[in-house]
Amino acid sequence: MKYRCVECGYGTNSLFVQYSPGNIRLMKCENCKAVADEYIECEIMIIVIDLIVNKPKAYRHLLYNVLGSQTLNFKGLLWKLSFGFLLLDAYRSLLICRSKEEWSSTSIASFIWTCQKVLMDVVIGNLMFFATFLLAMRIFLSTSIGSLRYKDIFLAILVSSYFKMCLFAMMVWEFPSSVVFIIDLYVLSSNIVALKVITESAMSRCVLTCFSAHLMKFLVTQALELRTL
């Protein structure tokens, strides 16, 4: 099945029938009898709002019916999202350095030290994050999946980390450094919902999987920070 019903996750071959340009009829799900994907006729802001409030059906629409492996240049999409994910993490690390007045000096030595710290946080932190995530998925989800399925899960984690873009708001408005960690908590909740949608596993197991990965990343970055003091 190429697409999924956003209500129940049941597979379907088509979401709508087009009779003429601008004249379509939405298909109903064979399983739950509801409209398979109501978001097709919705404005983009409706989808964004539903993603912000972590509605599973919004993630089904995005991950299966819009960004599915059969609908786009999947490999290119993963590379672009990975680059954006790492870039946002680097900016997050810079914000924390600035909040601790570690970047107040304009000397070359201070600049090099800051870049080194950011690079270590991004590379080592995310390596431990994804390594722990895969291990936790094996333990808590008891899943054995092929490489294509791993790509789907990787895509879900990257897409559901979109709220990190709110860090750019700190370039315009002054916020306390605690906002960075509030954003981290929201990203954790989004990752949990996306993982549940893509794996169809129990919520408690998805919580344990994502929490373990985020906790490991936090502990590693804190250890690196203590080491550089």
Secondary structure, 3 states (H helix, E strand, C coil): CCEECCCCCCEECCCEEEEECCEEEECECCCCCCECCHHHHCCHHHHHHHHHCCCHHHHHHHHHHHCCCCCCCHHHHHHHHHHHHHHHHHHHHHHHHHHCCCCCCCCHHHHHHHHHHHHHHHHHHHHHHHHHHHHHHHHHCCCCCCHHHHHHHHHHHHHCCHHHHHHHHHHCCCCCCHHHHHHHHHHHHHHHHHHHHHHCCCHHHHHHHHHHHHHHHHHHHHHHHHHHC
